[in-house]
Amino acid sequence: MRIAYISALEELSRKNKNIMAIVADIGAIVYDKYREEFPGRFLNVGVAEQNMIGLAAGLASCGKIPFTYTITPFITMRTFEQIKNDVCLQDTNVKIVGVGAGLRYSTLGPTHHAIEDIALMRVLPNMTIVSPADPLETKLATFAIADFKGPTYFRIGTRGEPKIYAKDYDFKIGKGVQLKDGDDLTILSTGSITYDVLQAAYELEKKDVSTRVVNIHTIKPIDKHIILKSATETGAVLTVEEHSLEGGFGSKIAEILLDKNITDINFKRIGINDCFCSFYGTHNEIKNKYGIGKENIIKEALKIKRER
C-alpha cells in the first residue's frame, strides 16, 4: 500500500505542480524517485511532526497541496493539537498520511501500533477519513483525495498487503463498496483487514452461511445508505476493524443503527479489546493473538447465525 501511494503521488505531481510531499525523517528509500524528480517539492522536516503539520497548514494556505507522511501514531497523536487547530479549525487542504495502519508494525510494539487513530480523527470537525482495503484502492484513493478540498486523514498499511481488486473501479469518497453478496449476515470492514473478512466469508459459504461483505473505505463521511440497506436486508451485522473497539469503526456503525432505531438485528463488533497489544510476532500472529484474525471472524459469524 505504501508503494502504491507513493507511485500515485508521483503521477499526480507530474500533473499538478502544487502537490508537495513532506516527511518526518522516514521513507527516505521509498521517496528516492520522488525526491529526484521533484526536488523542490519534497521536504524532510526531521523528527518534528508537530512542525510538519504547521508547515503543511501554511503551505496549504498559499495554494499548495501538501501530503504529510510518517508512522501513524506519530502523525495522529503527537500532532493532535496542530491537526485540530492548524488544519481542521482553519479547514486547510492538508493531507495527513499515516503509514502502518492497525498492527502492521507488529514487531515494534505498542508505540508503533495504530489502534487509536480512527477514534482520534473522527471526532474532529471538517476531517475526512479514508481507509483503503488494498494497494489498488490505495492508488485510487490517493487520486481522489488529491482532488478533494479539505483536511483528510489517509490510513494506509506498509507493504505486503494482499490484493482484493483485480482492476480499477469508480472510487468515490464517502461511497461504500459491496464486495460480496449474501442474505444471512453482513460483515462491514475497513482497511486491509477486509482481505481477511473476504476469506472468512468464502469459508462461511461452505458452512451454509450466506455472507455479504461491504468495504467501508471512507469512515468519515460514511456511507449510511449501504450500511442501513445491508443491515435491514440481512438482519445481522458484524463489524471488523484492526483498531480498538473503543470509539472506532464498529462504534460508528452502532451509532448509525441506533440513530435510525434499528435494534431488531443481531449485531456484533470484532476489534481489539481495551488493551495494549504487547505481543510481538508477524502481522498474522498478532491479529490472531488479539482476536481479529480470519478464524475469529468465522467463529463470531457462526455464533450470530446460531443465535438468529
Buried (B, 14 or more C-beta within 10 A) or exposed (E): BBEBBBBBBBBBBEEEEBBBBBBBEBBEEBBEEBBEEBEEBBBBBEEBBBBBBBBBBBBBEEEBBBBBBBBBBBBBBBBBEBBBEBBBBBBBBBBBBBBBBBBBBBEEEBEBBBBBBBBBBBEBEBBBBBBBBBBBBBBBBBBBBBEBEBBBBBBBBBEEBEEBBEEEEEBEBBBBBBBBEBEBBBBBBBBBBBBBBBBBBEBBEEEEBBBBBBBBBBBBEBBBEBBBBBBBEBBBBBBBBBBBBBBBBBBBBBEBBEEEEBEEBBBBBBBBEEEEBEBEEEBEBBBBBBBBBBEBBBEBBBEBBEEE
